[in-house]
Structure formats: C-alpha cells, structure tokens
Amino acid sequence: MKISIITVSYNSAKTIEDTINCVLGQTHPDIEYIVVDGASKDDTPQIVKKYQDKISKIIIEPDYGIYDAMNKGIRSATGDVIGFLNADDSYVSNKVLERVNEAFEQNDADSVYGDLCYVSDEDTSKVIRFWRAGECNERSFLNGWMPPHPTFFVRRSVLEKYGVFDPTFRFAGDYELILRLLYKHHISTYYIPYCLVKMRINGAGNRWME
C-alpha cells in the first residue's frame, strides 16, 4: 500500500530537517513524500531542496493558509492513504508507517489514528503531555473530541468522495474535516493504541490544532 505523507511549511527552518529525515527514515517500502512550502522567507526552501532527490514532490509558492497548502498536497498525492506531518513534528520511530499500513490492511478501515506525545521544544525525547485519543465514539464529537490530526491517516478515495479541507477556516479546519468524515459520513476508522507522533509543545503545528 502506498502512503502519501504531506508536510506543509512556512518559515520552518529550525525544525523541518528533522521532520524530513524522520519521514525518509521510515521502513515502510512504499512512501510518497510531498512537501508544500508557502514561499518561506527564511532558509526553509533551501533546506527542502537539499533533499529534492529523495522527496517525491516539492511545491514552493505562496498560499492562502495552512488548509490551502494541505489541499495542494492532497491534489498532488497518488497514494492509497494520505497522512500529514507538520514541519515541526516527527514520528516516534521509523516503524510508524509500517504499523499504519498493517492497521489498514488487517482491519479494512477507511481511516486509522493513534495517540500523540507533546514534547519539549529543546529536547524532543522529553514528553510533556500524552494525548490518549481513545476509541472513536460519535457522541464525543459533540463535546469537541477529535483524533490528533497528525496521527490521522485516511484513504485518498474517501477524500475524493467527501471533500478536502475547507480553506476558509483559519483554525480548526482539521476538526471540521474529521468531523465531516467520521461523524457526518460515518466512515470506518481504527484506533492504534500507541503514540505515533511527537509534537513540539510550542510548535506551529500545535497552534494549528487549537
């Protein structure tokens, strides 16, 4: 199964190289990696271009916000499954995408998700808070529950059927998309009860989740 991972960035020079290397280091054999940068003013484009022989697709151009950038990535993706990894996040190990692939194949699910660890900006081995997502319960959505977006992987065919991010959202577009898929359209999902992603506690990705 081909998994497309999309990283969107803007002025992420301090962290994006770690993110790139953690994706390139995954042991799953069929990964399409797409980086979408919003014409950063710092060294982010130069760092990304260092890996152009290993990154499947690079898009560097102005955008209208994070969800517009994510949609560009989706439109470029050819994988069976799509996931997002923010430019200051990383996977907890090089086996994460293997585990995601197994979850899809063994459970015949439309989507899968797992837990997330908030980590120190300075020392990403130091866990500050653990987000245990738990099993999906539709009633929980009414109280604002959602799976951690960086741990959420969905079949590309589902996005083609039910739509992508609404770019008019400045924040919470990820919540709206997951609510639309899991609550409104009742796509199937499977919970992986392990931490899949490390998110810097003060990173841009964390602000986008608020």
C-alpha positions as MATLAB code, in Angstrom:
seq = 'MKISIITVSYNSAKTIEDTINCVLGQTHPDIEYIVVDGASKDDTPQIVKKYQDKISKIIIEPDYGIYDAMNKGIRSATGDVIGFLNADDSYVSNKVLERVNEAFEQNDADSVYGDLCYVSDEDTSKVIRFWRAGECNERSFLNGWMPPHPTFFVRRSVLEKYGVFDPTFRFAGDYELILRLLYKHHISTYYIPYCLVKMRINGAGNRWME';
ca = [
       0.000    0.000    0.000;
       1.392    3.390   -0.985;
       1.201    6.004    1.760;
       1.449    9.687    0.841;
       2.800   11.907    3.610;
       2.301   15.647    3.240;
       4.324   18.249    5.137;
       3.310   21.890    4.829;
       5.712   24.556    5.992;
       6.277   28.264    6.371;
       9.425   29.692    7.959;
      10.222   26.295    9.482;
      13.993   26.286    9.030;
      14.690   25.362   12.657;
      12.738   22.122   12.586;
      11.873   20.949    9.082;
      15.067   18.993    8.535;
      14.205   16.746   11.488;
      10.740   16.207   10.036;
      12.098   15.380    6.584;
      14.620   12.911    7.945;
      12.064   11.131   10.102;
       9.844   10.547    7.057;
      12.725    9.491    4.828;
      13.868    7.098    7.548;
      10.607    5.162    7.705;
      10.948    1.453    6.938;
       7.646    1.136    5.080;
       8.737    0.449    1.488;
       6.156    2.474   -0.441;
       6.068    6.126    0.655;
       5.312    9.192   -1.427;
       6.595   12.279    0.381;
       5.239   15.692   -0.583;
       6.466   18.988    0.878;
       4.427   22.149    0.319;
       6.128   25.376    1.374;
       4.362   28.734    1.293;
       7.356   30.630   -0.117;
       9.105   30.931    3.252;
      11.253   33.983    3.949;
      13.847   32.016    5.926;
      16.029   29.090    4.806;
      13.202   26.546    4.632;
      13.148   26.328    0.786;
      16.911   25.803    0.652;
      16.733   23.063    3.278;
      13.920   21.304    1.435;
      15.780   21.487   -1.868;
      18.757   19.704   -0.267;
      16.537   16.610   -0.265;
      14.937   17.038   -3.667;
      16.336   13.724   -4.893;
      14.569   11.914   -2.042;
      11.351   13.903   -1.721;
       8.725   12.808   -4.232;
       7.231   16.253   -4.888;
       8.157   19.762   -3.757;
       5.819   22.729   -4.139;
       7.174   26.154   -3.182;
       4.756   29.003   -3.800;
       2.546   31.422   -1.838;
      -0.670   30.003   -0.416;
      -3.777   31.228    1.381;
      -3.061   29.459    4.649;
      -2.361   26.024    6.046;
      -5.503   24.347    4.702;
      -4.957   25.685    1.201;
      -1.407   24.283    1.387;
      -2.662   20.918    2.636;
      -5.162   20.750   -0.205;
      -2.337   21.356   -2.683;
      -0.618   18.345   -1.197;
      -3.753   16.227   -1.443;
      -4.242   17.178   -5.089;
      -0.653   16.098   -5.800;
      -0.886   12.805   -3.906;
      -1.160    9.444   -5.641;
      -1.008    7.156   -2.596;
      -3.750    4.842   -1.402;
      -3.597    6.519    2.008;
      -2.826   10.138    2.948;
      -1.349   11.448    6.192;
       0.008   14.818    7.346;
       3.114   15.574    9.380;
       3.659   19.183   10.414;
       7.028   20.790    9.777;
       7.945   20.755   13.469;
       6.670   17.259   14.286;
       8.172   13.795   13.896;
       7.210   10.149   14.146;
       8.132    8.353   17.357;
      10.038    5.645   15.475;
      10.943    4.520   11.980;
       8.236    1.817   12.174;
       5.210    4.110   12.430;
       4.138    3.893    8.799;
       4.622    0.117    8.864;
       2.192   -0.023   11.783;
      -0.245    2.274    9.968;
      -0.101    0.078    6.874;
      -0.788   -3.046    8.951;
      -3.760   -1.373   10.650;
      -5.356   -0.572    7.297;
      -4.740   -3.997    5.832;
      -5.799   -6.013    8.873;
      -8.934   -4.001    9.647;
     -10.098   -2.945    6.179;
     -10.694    0.557    7.559;
     -11.288    3.853    5.770;
      -9.051    5.627    8.282;
      -6.796    4.978   11.253;
      -5.406    7.147   14.042;
      -3.345    6.880   17.201;
      -2.050    8.775   20.220;
       0.198   11.836   20.270;
       3.013   12.971   22.573;
       3.652   16.654   23.254;
       7.397   17.092   23.687;
       9.838   19.788   24.751;
      10.950   22.226   22.066;
      14.560   21.855   23.127;
      14.596   18.111   23.855;
      12.108   16.096   21.830;
      12.866   12.990   23.911;
      11.200   14.721   26.888;
       7.449   14.093   26.913;
       5.461   16.982   28.402;
       1.958   15.637   27.892;
       0.428   12.495   26.448;
      -2.733   12.758   24.339;
      -4.507    9.432   24.546;
      -7.102    9.627   21.818;
      -9.068    6.534   22.792;
     -11.685    4.712   20.774;
     -13.861    6.727   18.436;
     -17.258    7.480   19.950;
     -19.546    9.575   17.775;
     -21.161   11.239   20.796;
     -17.735   12.551   21.864;
     -17.617   14.762   18.783;
     -20.438   16.825   20.278;
     -18.078   17.689   23.151;
     -15.217   18.692   20.856;
     -13.367   15.348   20.744;
     -11.247   14.523   17.740;
      -8.331   12.231   16.937;
      -4.966   14.045   16.911;
      -4.762   15.281   13.348;
      -1.074   14.375   12.739;
      -1.898   10.768   13.689;
      -4.921   10.572   11.380;
      -4.489    8.675    8.107;
      -7.292    8.348    5.570;
      -7.786    6.648    2.230;
      -7.419    9.040   -0.682;
     -10.655    7.689   -2.176;
     -12.524    8.946    0.912;
     -11.244   12.491    0.389;
     -12.160   12.292   -3.283;
     -15.690   11.306   -2.306;
     -16.355   13.607    0.656;
     -14.059   16.538    0.013;
     -10.856   18.018    1.393;
     -10.111   20.837    3.861;
     -12.294   23.925    3.795;
      -9.698   26.662    3.135;
     -11.957   29.374    4.530;
     -11.071   28.154    8.024;
      -8.127   29.900    9.652;
      -8.125   27.413   12.534;
      -9.967   24.165   13.240;
     -10.192   23.142    9.588;
      -8.713   19.797   10.633;
     -11.509   19.321   13.184;
     -14.142   20.192   10.581;
     -12.724   17.678    8.107;
     -12.511   14.838   10.618;
     -15.986   15.689   11.962;
     -17.330   15.599    8.421;
     -15.719   12.243    7.661;
     -16.271   10.358   10.912;
     -19.449   11.943   12.299;
     -21.408   13.078    9.256;
     -20.444   10.416    6.732;
     -19.666    7.606    9.203;
     -16.504    6.383    7.505;
     -14.906    3.453    9.311;
     -11.872    4.003   11.499;
      -9.451    2.017   13.640;
      -7.659    3.218   16.758;
      -3.968    2.306   17.139;
      -3.367    2.489   20.937;
       0.184    3.793   20.682;
       1.853    7.174   20.406;
       2.613    7.732   16.729;
       3.715   11.385   16.570;
       5.816   13.748   18.674;
       4.611   17.356   18.568;
       6.684   20.215   19.942;
       4.686   21.844   22.713;
       5.129   25.388   21.328;
       5.370   24.469   17.670;
       3.314   25.952   14.867;
       1.584   22.620   14.400;
       0.340   22.764   17.981;
      -1.116   26.239   17.404;
      -2.909   24.984   14.294;
      -4.547   22.268   16.407;
      -6.049   24.788   18.832;
];
